[in-house]
Amino acid sequence: MTDRFDPQTALYFRRLATITIFAIYLLILVGGIVRASGAGMGCPDWPTCFGQWIPPTDEAQLPANYHQLYADRGYKDTQFNAFKTWTEYVNRLCGVAIGILIFMTAVASRTYRKTDNTVFYLSLTAFFLVGFQGWLGSTVVASNLKPVIITLHMLLAWFLVSLLIYTALRSQRNFIATLDSNDLPAKFNTVLMVAMAILLLQVAMGTQIRQAVDVLANTKDSTGQLVAMDRAYWRESFPIVFYVHRSFSSLILFTNSWLVWQLYRTYRGRVMFLQRSSLALMVCIITAILAGVSLDRLGMPAVAQPLHLLMANLIFGAQFSVLMYLRYATRKSGSGK
């Protein structure tokens, strides 16, 4: 490795890190589709899928006794479904692609070894974390989709994307330090952190609702057969936290609207990053609310579930980006550490 700082490599690193961040959001969307469609066990083994590196497209391509084979491994009632199998397989391919992108990002970050070693080590940490995330994904399958493991899998994805956002912004801290943030209200950062805490609480409540949906979707009768319940009636069986979760959306909207207005008023036409982040924040909040309304009023359409989850992730990402950007902007006389 070389310790010389190369501006072109630094630019390449920032672009690659940005692509990787959005790729992780794509993976979160695909993961949401997997869960909403019930495709989590579309591949009952890992890393292969029905014992093959490229899964079958028809049940005839599987052994005649494959039901018994997987029942002996602890996966009873395994039924091949081409749509679910390939949905889960695409999810795994996206995970592999992100692993490659993060590896490339870690390699590109070596240009910071002399000027800011932390950028290099954080990028390296992200690479190892994505490997751990892959292992956790295999545990999800091995646990037969236990809700706790699924939640840990999602939380690690949040942490990973936040780590990459922080790393990418830290790599530009000398440039960000030229920004004058004195015109923002003194309480701006405090309100921003409160907004992030509210969002995390909202997501925690959403996780409980998601678990309630899983129970309803997998309700069985006395013979062990799934009970076909119309999705429109699920809402009637939701816990009280559903109504608290629904009311919290107004608090999230109003709090973040104030933040977006302050950013727009202060940096209008000057700081493109903050303008784009605030615009993305507002668009994602409105989209999340609309998706939530459709879940509430339109009978829990499956397409709205992964969209709702993705928007929550993007909202937190936009908030975290603004927080980290202003962290370096307001410490011009210090080291930024």
C-alpha positions as CSV (number, residue, x, y, z in Angstrom):
1,M,0.0,0.0,0.0
2,T,1.0,3.6,-0.6
3,D,0.7,6.3,2.0
4,R,0.7,9.2,-0.5
5,F,-2.6,11.1,-0.7
6,D,-4.1,10.9,-4.2
7,P,-7.0,13.4,-4.9
8,Q,-8.3,11.3,-7.8
9,T,-8.4,8.1,-5.6
10,A,-10.1,10.1,-2.9
11,L,-12.8,11.2,-5.3
12,Y,-13.1,7.6,-6.5
13,F,-13.5,6.5,-2.9
14,R,-16.3,9.0,-2.2
15,R,-18.2,8.1,-5.3
16,L,-17.8,4.4,-4.6
17,A,-18.9,4.8,-1.0
18,T,-22.0,6.7,-2.2
19,I,-22.9,3.9,-4.6
20,T,-22.4,1.4,-1.9
21,I,-24.7,3.3,0.5
22,F,-27.5,3.3,-2.1
23,A,-26.8,-0.3,-2.9
24,I,-27.4,-1.2,0.7
25,Y,-30.7,0.7,0.6
26,L,-31.6,-1.4,-2.5
27,L,-30.8,-4.5,-0.5
28,I,-33.1,-3.3,2.3
29,L,-35.9,-2.8,-0.2
30,V,-35.3,-6.3,-1.6
31,G,-35.2,-7.7,1.9
32,G,-38.5,-6.0,2.6
33,I,-40.0,-7.6,-0.5
34,V,-38.7,-11.0,0.6
35,R,-40.4,-10.7,4.0
36,A,-43.7,-9.2,2.7
37,S,-44.0,-11.9,0.1
38,G,-43.2,-14.7,2.6
39,A,-40.2,-15.7,0.5
40,G,-37.7,-15.9,3.4
41,M,-37.6,-19.6,3.2
42,G,-37.7,-19.7,-0.6
43,C,-34.3,-21.1,-0.3
44,P,-34.3,-23.5,2.7
45,D,-30.5,-23.9,2.8
46,W,-27.5,-21.6,2.7
47,P,-25.3,-20.7,0.8
48,T,-26.8,-23.0,-1.9
49,C,-30.5,-22.9,-2.7
50,F,-32.2,-26.3,-2.8
51,G,-28.6,-27.7,-2.9
52,Q,-27.8,-25.7,-6.1
53,W,-25.8,-22.6,-6.7
54,I,-28.3,-21.5,-9.3
55,P,-31.8,-22.5,-8.0
56,P,-34.3,-24.5,-10.1
57,T,-37.1,-22.9,-11.9
58,D,-39.5,-25.9,-11.7
59,E,-40.3,-28.5,-9.0
60,A,-39.5,-31.3,-11.5
61,Q,-35.8,-30.3,-11.2
62,L,-35.8,-31.4,-7.6
63,P,-35.6,-34.9,-6.1
64,A,-38.9,-36.5,-5.8
65,N,-38.4,-36.9,-2.0
66,Y,-37.2,-33.3,-1.4
67,H,-40.0,-32.7,1.1
68,Q,-38.7,-35.5,3.3
69,L,-35.1,-34.5,2.8
70,Y,-35.7,-31.0,4.2
71,A,-38.1,-32.2,6.9
72,D,-35.2,-34.4,8.2
73,R,-33.1,-31.2,8.3
74,G,-35.7,-29.4,10.5
75,Y,-37.6,-27.6,7.7
76,K,-41.0,-29.3,7.6
77,D,-43.6,-28.3,5.1
78,T,-41.0,-27.2,2.5
79,Q,-42.8,-26.5,-0.7
80,F,-41.0,-25.3,-3.8
81,N,-42.3,-22.0,-5.2
82,A,-40.4,-20.5,-8.1
83,F,-41.3,-16.9,-7.3
84,K,-40.4,-17.2,-3.7
85,T,-37.2,-19.1,-4.4
86,W,-35.9,-16.6,-7.0
87,T,-37.0,-13.6,-4.8
88,E,-34.8,-14.9,-2.0
89,Y,-32.0,-15.8,-4.5
90,V,-32.0,-12.2,-5.9
91,N,-31.8,-11.0,-2.3
92,R,-28.6,-13.1,-1.8
93,L,-27.1,-11.9,-5.1
94,C,-27.6,-8.3,-4.0
95,G,-25.8,-9.2,-0.7
96,V,-22.8,-10.6,-2.6
97,A,-22.7,-7.5,-4.9
98,I,-22.6,-5.2,-1.8
99,G,-19.8,-7.3,-0.3
100,I,-17.8,-6.7,-3.5
101,L,-18.6,-2.9,-3.4
102,I,-17.6,-2.6,0.2
103,F,-14.3,-4.5,-0.5
104,M,-13.6,-2.0,-3.3
105,T,-14.4,0.9,-1.0
106,A,-12.0,-0.4,1.6
107,V,-9.2,-0.8,-1.0
108,A,-9.9,2.8,-2.3
109,S,-9.8,4.2,1.3
110,R,-6.0,3.3,1.6
111,T,-5.3,6.8,0.1
112,Y,-6.3,8.2,3.5
113,R,-3.8,6.1,5.5
114,K,-1.5,9.1,6.0
115,T,-3.9,12.0,6.2
116,D,-6.7,10.2,8.2
117,N,-6.2,6.6,9.2
118,T,-9.7,6.5,10.7
119,V,-11.3,6.6,7.2
120,F,-9.2,3.5,6.2
121,Y,-10.0,1.5,9.4
122,L,-13.7,2.4,9.3
123,S,-13.9,1.2,5.7
124,L,-12.1,-2.0,6.7
125,T,-14.6,-2.4,9.6
126,A,-17.5,-2.1,7.2
127,F,-16.0,-4.8,5.0
128,F,-15.8,-7.2,8.0
129,L,-19.3,-6.3,9.1
130,V,-20.8,-7.1,5.8
131,G,-19.2,-10.6,6.2
132,F,-20.8,-10.9,9.6
133,Q,-24.1,-9.7,8.0
134,G,-23.8,-12.6,5.5
135,W,-23.4,-15.0,8.4
136,L,-26.4,-13.5,10.2
137,G,-28.4,-14.0,7.0
138,S,-27.5,-17.7,7.0
139,T,-28.6,-17.8,10.7
140,V,-32.0,-16.3,9.7
141,V,-32.5,-19.3,7.4
142,A,-31.2,-21.8,10.0
143,S,-33.5,-20.3,12.6
144,N,-36.5,-20.7,10.3
145,L,-37.1,-17.0,10.3
146,K,-37.1,-16.2,14.0
147,P,-38.3,-12.6,14.5
148,V,-35.5,-11.7,16.8
149,I,-32.8,-12.8,14.3
150,I,-34.6,-11.0,11.5
151,T,-34.7,-7.8,13.6
152,L,-30.9,-8.1,14.4
153,H,-30.3,-8.6,10.7
154,M,-32.2,-5.3,9.9
155,L,-30.5,-3.3,12.7
156,L,-27.0,-4.4,11.5
157,A,-28.0,-3.1,8.0
158,W,-28.9,0.3,9.6
159,F,-25.6,0.4,11.5
160,L,-23.6,-0.6,8.4
161,V,-25.1,2.2,6.2
162,S,-24.6,4.7,9.0
163,L,-21.0,3.7,9.3
164,L,-20.5,4.2,5.6
165,I,-22.2,7.6,5.7
166,Y,-20.0,8.7,8.5
167,T,-16.9,7.4,6.8
168,A,-17.7,9.2,3.5
169,L,-18.4,12.5,5.2
170,R,-15.3,12.2,7.4
171,S,-13.2,11.8,4.3
172,Q,-14.5,15.3,3.3
173,R,-14.2,17.0,6.6
174,N,-11.6,19.6,5.5
175,F,-14.0,20.8,2.8
176,I,-17.0,20.7,5.1
177,A,-15.2,22.7,7.7
178,T,-15.4,25.8,5.4
179,L,-19.2,25.9,5.9
180,D,-20.5,28.5,8.3
181,S,-23.3,27.1,10.3
182,N,-23.7,29.9,12.8
183,D,-26.9,31.1,11.1
184,L,-28.7,27.9,12.2
185,P,-30.7,28.1,15.5
186,A,-28.7,27.1,18.5
187,K,-31.2,24.3,19.2
188,F,-31.1,22.8,15.7
189,N,-28.8,19.9,16.5
190,T,-30.8,19.1,19.7
191,V,-34.1,19.0,17.7
192,L,-32.4,16.9,15.1
193,M,-31.2,14.3,17.6
194,V,-34.7,14.3,19.2
195,A,-36.2,13.7,15.7
196,M,-33.8,10.8,15.2
197,A,-34.8,9.3,18.6
198,I,-38.5,9.6,17.8
199,L,-37.9,7.8,14.5
200,L,-36.1,5.0,16.2
201,L,-39.0,4.7,18.7
202,Q,-41.3,4.6,15.7
203,V,-39.3,1.9,14.0
204,A,-39.4,-0.2,17.3
205,M,-43.2,0.1,17.3
206,G,-43.3,-0.8,13.7
207,T,-41.3,-4.0,14.4
208,Q,-43.9,-5.1,16.9
209,I,-46.6,-4.5,14.3
210,R,-44.6,-6.4,11.8
211,Q,-44.4,-9.4,14.2
212,A,-48.2,-9.2,14.7
213,V,-48.6,-9.4,10.9
214,D,-46.3,-12.4,10.8
215,V,-48.5,-14.2,13.3
216,L,-51.7,-13.4,11.4
217,A,-50.1,-14.4,8.1
218,N,-49.0,-17.8,9.6
219,T,-52.1,-18.6,11.6
220,K,-53.0,-22.3,11.3
221,D,-56.1,-24.3,12.1
222,S,-56.2,-27.5,14.2
223,T,-55.1,-29.6,11.3
224,G,-51.9,-27.5,10.8
225,Q,-53.2,-25.8,7.6
226,L,-52.8,-22.1,7.1
227,V,-55.9,-20.1,7.8
228,A,-56.7,-17.9,4.8
229,M,-57.6,-14.6,6.4
230,D,-58.3,-11.6,4.2
231,R,-55.5,-9.0,4.7
232,A,-58.1,-6.3,5.0
233,Y,-59.1,-7.8,8.4
234,W,-55.6,-8.0,9.9
235,R,-55.9,-4.4,11.1
236,E,-58.7,-5.4,13.5
237,S,-56.3,-7.8,15.3
238,F,-53.4,-5.4,15.7
239,P,-52.1,-4.5,19.2
240,I,-52.7,-1.0,20.7
241,V,-49.1,0.0,19.6
242,F,-50.4,0.2,16.1
243,Y,-52.5,3.2,16.9
244,V,-49.7,4.9,18.8
245,H,-47.4,4.2,15.8
246,R,-50.0,5.8,13.5
247,S,-50.3,8.9,15.6
248,F,-46.5,9.3,15.9
249,S,-46.3,10.0,12.1
250,S,-47.7,13.5,12.7
251,L,-45.0,14.2,15.3
252,I,-42.3,13.0,12.9
253,L,-43.8,15.1,10.1
254,F,-43.9,18.4,12.1
255,T,-40.5,18.0,13.8
256,N,-38.7,17.3,10.6
257,S,-40.6,20.0,8.7
258,W,-39.1,22.5,11.1
259,L,-35.6,21.1,10.5
260,V,-36.0,21.2,6.7
261,W,-37.3,24.7,6.8
262,Q,-34.3,25.9,8.9
263,L,-31.9,24.2,6.5
264,Y,-33.7,25.7,3.4
265,R,-33.8,29.2,4.9
266,T,-30.2,29.2,6.0
267,Y,-28.5,27.5,3.0
268,R,-30.8,28.3,0.1
269,G,-28.8,28.2,-3.1
270,R,-25.4,27.7,-1.3
271,V,-24.9,24.2,0.1
272,M,-26.1,21.6,-2.3
273,F,-25.5,18.6,0.0
274,L,-27.7,20.0,2.8
275,Q,-30.4,21.1,0.3
276,R,-30.5,17.7,-1.3
277,S,-30.5,15.9,2.1
278,S,-33.3,18.1,3.4
279,L,-35.4,17.6,0.2
280,A,-34.8,13.8,0.4
281,L,-35.8,13.8,4.1
282,M,-39.1,15.5,3.3
283,V,-39.9,13.3,0.3
284,C,-39.2,10.2,2.3
285,I,-41.3,11.3,5.2
286,I,-44.3,12.0,3.0
287,T,-43.8,8.8,1.1
288,A,-43.6,6.8,4.3
289,I,-46.8,8.4,5.6
290,L,-48.6,7.6,2.4
291,A,-47.4,4.0,2.5
292,G,-48.5,3.8,6.1
293,V,-52.0,5.2,5.2
294,S,-52.3,2.6,2.4
295,L,-51.4,-0.2,4.9
296,D,-54.0,1.2,7.3
297,R,-56.8,1.9,4.8
298,L,-56.3,-0.3,1.8
299,G,-56.1,-3.7,3.5
300,M,-52.4,-4.0,4.1
301,P,-51.2,-4.2,0.4
302,A,-48.0,-6.2,0.3
303,V,-46.3,-3.7,-2.0
304,A,-46.6,-1.0,0.6
305,Q,-44.8,-2.9,3.4
306,P,-41.2,-2.9,1.9
307,L,-41.7,0.7,0.7
308,H,-42.7,1.7,4.2
309,L,-39.6,0.0,5.6
310,L,-37.3,1.5,3.0
311,M,-38.5,5.1,3.7
312,A,-37.8,4.7,7.4
313,N,-34.3,3.7,6.6
314,L,-33.8,6.6,4.2
315,I,-35.3,9.1,6.7
316,F,-32.7,8.0,9.3
317,G,-29.9,8.1,6.7
318,A,-30.8,11.7,5.7
319,Q,-31.0,12.8,9.3
320,F,-27.7,11.1,10.2
321,S,-26.1,12.7,7.1
322,V,-27.1,16.2,8.1
323,L,-26.1,15.6,11.7
324,M,-22.6,14.4,10.7
325,Y,-22.2,17.2,8.1
326,L,-22.9,19.9,10.7
327,R,-20.7,18.2,13.2
328,Y,-17.7,18.9,11.1
329,A,-19.0,22.3,9.9
330,T,-19.3,23.7,13.5
331,R,-15.8,22.7,14.6
332,K,-13.7,24.8,12.3
333,S,-11.1,25.6,15.0
334,G,-10.8,22.1,16.3
335,S,-9.6,18.8,14.9
336,G,-13.1,17.5,14.0
337,K,-12.6,14.4,16.1
